[in-house]
Amino acid sequence: MNILLTGGSGYIGSHAAVVLAQAGHEVVIYDNLSNSRADVLERLGRILGQAPVFVHGDVRDAALLEQTLRHHRIDAVMHFAGLKAVGESVAQPLAYYDNNVIGSQRLLQAMQQCGVRTLVFSSSATVYGEPQYLPIDEDHPTGATNPYGRTKLHIEQMLADLAVSDASWRIACLRYFNPVGAHESGLIGEDPNGIPNNLMPFIAQVAVGRRPQLSVFGDDYDTKDGTGVRDFIHVMDLVEGHLAALNFLGGNAGWHAFNLGAGQGASVLEMVHAFEHASGRKVPYQIVDRRPGDVASTYSKADKAWQALGWRARRGLDEMCASTWRWQQADVKQKKESL
Ligand SMILES: NC(=O)c1ccc[n+]([C@@H]2O[C@H](COP(=O)([O-])OP(=O)(O)OC[C@H]3O[C@@H](n4cnc5c(N)ncnc54)[C@H](O)[C@@H]3O)[C@@H](O)[C@H]2O)c1
């Protein structure tokens, strides 16, 4: 199939490009490079033997989208493009609604115009809001607690409405838990600008010496060691879930939501220790106050994806940490070489 990856030069999209191309699909990446760099293409070329086609464009540009869908005879779209920082979304809600919600609406309009009706959407476990029970299954009530989460919820609802209006749409909303790790080559990975928002890149930057220490927000939660528990999922497992979802949509029309998580939680300190083990480096940390809005534990029930898609996460914490460490070291080296 010819598959368009919006946001395909970003962290998750670039890994999806590898898995899809290796499964025999033709991949076209469409990205405005607002949070990624064009050299990802060259790195993808090193992994795949040939770089995917790249279109420098914004998802709000309906005309360019239509032209791209037609020119490359696109059969299906994976929609990764979006802004994703919770704190920033609180400070700049309009930018988030514009980029995420309007961008998705334009994409859907262009798809409709061109007769492309298969979509895999990057949703998030944030649509569940505060957990009302654990593990979180897909029937858990939704209700996001910040503008970023609300954009995901609005897009999911727009997609559900679309599927009701026209039975030929095939839509999978994949609700990611906490993607971490990198491709085994060390050539692609998560490369946040500025101070990382997420735990794993922060730990990696401490281990490599770019930051002095990690702040652990609270050690008095009702969890195994008092620190927060999250459902970490290896990015390669996550993108294999996209391939499984695409195959599922081949035989199933309508709107579908799936959790993509490991189905179990790991604590912040477990992650720190696993990283120390994988890297052979000490990760200094200090315990600081809880962060407002953080919950003690959250993790998925991933049975629906297993039953419907035949997919489940296979890689453990050690592999998540080892691949992140390989990427972190290679990335530092590549950045030094390009100076
Ligand atoms: N990484 C996570 O922890 C996580 C968790 C849940 C959901 N998600 C969702 O998964 C998707 C991918 O996340 P990621 O971690 O790869 O983020 P990322 O920032 O690395 O990748 C997103 C890509 O989209 C591009 N982009 C942003 N706005 C665009 C626009 N208007 N037009 C074209 N391109 C645009 C960026 O340049 C970037 O390359 C996002 O939608 C995100 O909300 C991510």
The ligand as a MOL file (V3000), in Angstrom:
LIG
                    3D

  0  0  0     0  0            999 V3000
M  V30 BEGIN CTAB
M  V30 COUNTS 44 48 0 0 0
M  V30 BEGIN ATOM
M  V30 1 N 5.4350 10.6640 22.4110 0
M  V30 2 C 4.4470 10.4690 23.2720 0
M  V30 3 O 4.6800 10.3160 24.4670 0
M  V30 4 C 3.0070 10.4320 22.7830 0
M  V30 5 C 2.0260 9.8900 23.6270 0
M  V30 6 C 0.7050 9.8540 23.1820 0
M  V30 7 C 0.3770 10.3620 21.9290 0
M  V30 8 N 1.3560 10.9000 21.1470 0 CHG=1
M  V30 9 C 0.9810 11.4580 19.8400 0
M  V30 10 O 1.7070 10.8100 18.8180 0
M  V30 11 C 1.9710 11.7280 17.7570 0
M  V30 12 C 3.4510 11.6920 17.4210 0
M  V30 13 O 4.1770 12.0370 18.5920 0
M  V30 14 P 5.7620 12.1140 18.6210 0
M  V30 15 O 6.1910 11.7790 20.0020 0
M  V30 16 O 6.3240 11.3940 17.4770 0 CHG=-1
M  V30 17 O 5.9480 13.6840 18.4300 0
M  V30 18 P 7.0030 14.4910 17.5380 0
M  V30 19 O 6.8600 15.9240 17.9040 0
M  V30 20 O 8.3410 13.8630 17.5990 0
M  V30 21 O 6.4120 14.2530 16.0640 0
M  V30 22 C 5.3450 14.9950 15.5580 0
M  V30 23 C 5.7500 15.4460 14.1630 0
M  V30 24 O 4.6750 16.2140 13.6110 0
M  V30 25 C 5.2100 17.3390 12.9530 0
M  V30 26 N 4.1420 18.3380 12.9310 0
M  V30 27 C 3.5940 19.0090 13.9710 0
M  V30 28 N 2.6340 19.8280 13.5390 0
M  V30 29 C 2.5460 19.6650 12.1910 0
M  V30 30 C 1.7360 20.2330 11.1840 0
M  V30 31 N 0.8160 21.1630 11.4750 0
M  V30 32 N 1.9090 19.8410 9.9030 0
M  V30 33 C 2.8450 18.9060 9.5880 0
M  V30 34 N 3.6520 18.3460 10.5120 0
M  V30 35 C 3.4980 18.7190 11.8000 0
M  V30 36 C 6.4350 17.7250 13.7550 0
M  V30 37 O 7.3900 18.4590 12.9920 0
M  V30 38 C 6.9750 16.3610 14.1530 0
M  V30 39 O 7.9070 15.8800 13.1920 0
M  V30 40 C 1.4600 13.0880 18.2080 0
M  V30 41 O 0.1960 13.2990 17.6380 0
M  V30 42 C 1.3330 12.9270 19.7050 0
M  V30 43 O 0.3430 13.7480 20.2480 0
M  V30 44 C 2.6650 10.9300 21.5310 0
M  V30 END ATOM
M  V30 BEGIN BOND
M  V30 1 1 1 2
M  V30 2 2 2 3
M  V30 3 1 2 4
M  V30 4 1 4 5
M  V30 5 2 4 44
M  V30 6 2 5 6
M  V30 7 1 6 7
M  V30 8 2 7 8
M  V30 9 1 8 9
M  V30 10 1 8 44
M  V30 11 1 9 10
M  V30 12 1 9 42
M  V30 13 1 10 11
M  V30 14 1 11 12
M  V30 15 1 11 40
M  V30 16 1 12 13
M  V30 17 1 13 14
M  V30 18 2 14 15
M  V30 19 1 14 16
M  V30 20 1 14 17
M  V30 21 1 17 18
M  V30 22 2 18 19
M  V30 23 1 18 20
M  V30 24 1 18 21
M  V30 25 1 21 22
M  V30 26 1 22 23
M  V30 27 1 23 24
M  V30 28 1 23 38
M  V30 29 1 24 25
M  V30 30 1 25 26
M  V30 31 1 25 36
M  V30 32 1 26 27
M  V30 33 1 26 35
M  V30 34 2 27 28
M  V30 35 1 28 29
M  V30 36 1 29 30
M  V30 37 2 29 35
M  V30 38 1 30 31
M  V30 39 2 30 32
M  V30 40 1 32 33
M  V30 41 2 33 34
M  V30 42 1 34 35
M  V30 43 1 36 37
M  V30 44 1 36 38
M  V30 45 1 38 39
M  V30 46 1 40 41
M  V30 47 1 40 42
M  V30 48 1 42 43
M  V30 END BOND
M  V30 END CTAB
M  END
